[in-house]
């Protein structure tokens, strides 16, 4: 209901524009955000019938989560903690979480964790995936599409993982994770913040580096990879899963980044593009050991009962990354854009 009282400018979001809806859940959420809080009832009855990985639920979740980051242009900051919106978000999160639990391999012992981490470190004899495709066969336009997909996360790189810091006990795990995050945020140098480096990459590739610019263009498989980070980061109960996710992301980055450097060199994408991935080759090779030995090791030394959650975080990350990679490769091999609509 509109109270008739003008909202202070400081309470209005100055972030990206509100995206376009993709179904009843996202329509309800995005319509609500265009009004003043508090909101009325939202369509909880739609949630059980929604595809947990589908366009509608994933965009609705993304919009709810974005209120905890930079918000949306013209959207009142009061929506961040609106009870009805949080109730709908919780229902969508439950559906998403249950689907992930059903679809990952499972396991929760120290042996399972060692197997998962060893598998992340093992490069296949014949590397495959998006970075390998771009290195060997990709076009410059496909490379730009990939940058657009990645921008939904990379322009807020390391922000979701920062939420876990206060949820770790003081000691080895917290100190080591903060050290990794310090590198992600440029080691105290604004021009070296990884999100800033990705913005430079986008500008050099002829893309719009505005935060959130390509949300409407990317499909649900891309949104889901970012929503997982936000979900795990926003829930204390998922702190160990977030650590597992972070380890999986960092361990697998360096080899893929090396291939991306080769792809960029082959396609002549430019020095800012090359610099971003070179930075990740160097930084993440170190982060892999810190995360495995000190962050995971320190966490489980303090809370050994969380090993299954660490495994879940690794497996869920792999599941969603694989879904996104399959989508991109399927589209490109068929000569289609991997983005929604007509692409870039």
C-alpha positions, 0 to 999 in steps of 0.5 A, spaced: 500 500 500 502 506 498 503 510 504 503 517 501 509 519 504 515 520 499 521 515 499 527 518 501 532 518 495 537 514 500 532 509 501 531 508 493 536 503 489 540 506 484 543 499 482 541 496 475 534 496 472 528 491 474 529 485 469 523 483 465 519 477 468 519 470 465 513 467 468 508 468 474 513 468 480 518 473 477 512 477 474 509 477 482 516 479 485 518 484 479 511 487 480 511 488 487 518 491 487 515 497 483 511 499 488 512 501 495 513 496 501 510 493 505 507 488 500 501 484 500 500 476 499 505 473 493 503 467 489 506 461 494 501 456 491 505 457 484 512 455 487 510 447 488 509 447 480 515 451 478 521 448 475 526 449 480 531 450 474 526 454 470 526 461 467 521 463 472 523 461 479 531 462 477 529 469 475 524 470 481 530 468 486 535 472 483 531 478 483 530 477 491 537 476 492 539 482 488 536 486 494 541 484 498 547 486 493 546 493 490 538 493 489 535 495 483 534 502 480 528 506 483 526 500 488 525 502 495 530 499 500 525 496 504 523 490 500 530 487 502 526 485 509 519 485 507 516 479 510 511 476 504 517 477 499 522 473 504 516 468 505 516 467 497 523 466 497 524 461 502 519 457 499 523 458 492 529 456 496 526 450 498 524 447 491 531 449 489 535 446 494 531 439 494 532 439 487 539 440 488 540 434 493 536 430 489 540 431 483 547 431 486 551 424 487 551 424 495 556 422 500 558 425 506 564 422 509 571 424 509 573 419 504 567 422 499 570 429 500 577 427 498 575 424 492 571 430 490 577 434 491 582 430 488 577 429 482 577 437 481 584 437 481 585 432 476 585 434 469 582 430 464 586 427 458 582 430 453 580 437 456 573 439 454 568 444 456 567 451 454 574 454 455 576 448 451 571 449 445 573 457 445 581 455 445 580 451 439 574 452 435 570 458 438 569 465 434 570 472 437 562 473 438 561 466 442 567 469 446 563 475 447 557 471 449 561 467 454 563 474 457 556 476 457 554 470 461 559 470 466 558 478 467 552 476 472 557 473 477 564 476 475 561 484 476 560 482 483 566 477 484 567 474 491 561 478 494 557 472 495 563 468 498 564 474 503 557 473 507 561 466 510 566 470 513 562 472 520 559 465 520 566 461 521 569 460 528 575 465 529 582 461 527 585 458 521 579 457 517 576 464 517 583 467 517 585 463 510 578 465 507 579 472 508 586 472 505 583 469 499 578 474 499 583 479 500 586 477 493 579 477 490 578 484 492 585 487 489 589 486 495 587 493 497 588 496 490 581 498 487 584 498 480 586 490 481 579 488 484 577 482 480 570 485 478 573 491 476 578 487 471 572 484 468 569 490 467 575 492 463 575 486 460 568 487 457 569 494 455 575 492 451 570 486 448 565 491 446 560 490 451 556 494 456 560 493 463 554 496 467 552 492 473 547 487 471 546 489 464 545 482 461 541 479 466 535 479 461 539 476 456 542 470 460 538 464 461 536 460 467 542 455 467 546 462 468 542 465 473 542 458 477 550 458 478 549 465 481 543 464 485 547 458 488 552 462 491 547 467 494 543 462 497 549 458 500 552 465 502 545 468 505 544 462 510 548 460 516 546 453 516 549 453 509 556 455 511 560 449 510 556 448 503 559 455 501 566 453 503 565 447 498 562 451 493 568 456 494 573 451 494 570 448 487 570 454 484 577 456 485 580 449 484 577 449 477 579 456 475 586 456 474 586 450 468 580 453 465 583 460 465 589 458 462 585 455 456 581 462 456 588 466 455 589 461 449 583 463 446 583 470 447 590 470 444 587 466 438 581 471 437 585 477 438 581 479 444 586 484 447 590 485 453 585 487 458 581 480 456 588 477 457 590 480 464 583 478 467 584 471 466 592 471 467 590 474 474 586 468 475 591 463 473 596 466 478 592 467 484 587 461 484 593 456 483 595 459 490 588 459 493 587 452 491 592 449 496 589 455 501 582 453 501 583 445 501 588 445 507 586 451 511 579 453 510 576 446 509 581 443 514 580 448 519 573 448 518 572 441 519 577 441 525 572 445 528 566 442 526 567 435 523 560 434 523 559 439 517 563 434 512 557 432 508 555 440 507 562 441 504 561 435 499 554 438 497 557 445 496 562 442 491 557 437 488 552 442 487 557 447 484 559 442 479 552 440 477 550 447 475 556 449 472 555 442 467 548 444 466 551 451 463 556 449 459 552 444 456 547 449 454 552 453 451 556 448 447 549 445 445 547 452 442 554 454 439 555 447 435 548 448 432 550 455 430 545 458 435 546 464 440 547 461 447 543 468 450 536 469 450 532 472 444 537 475 438 543 475 443 548 481 443 
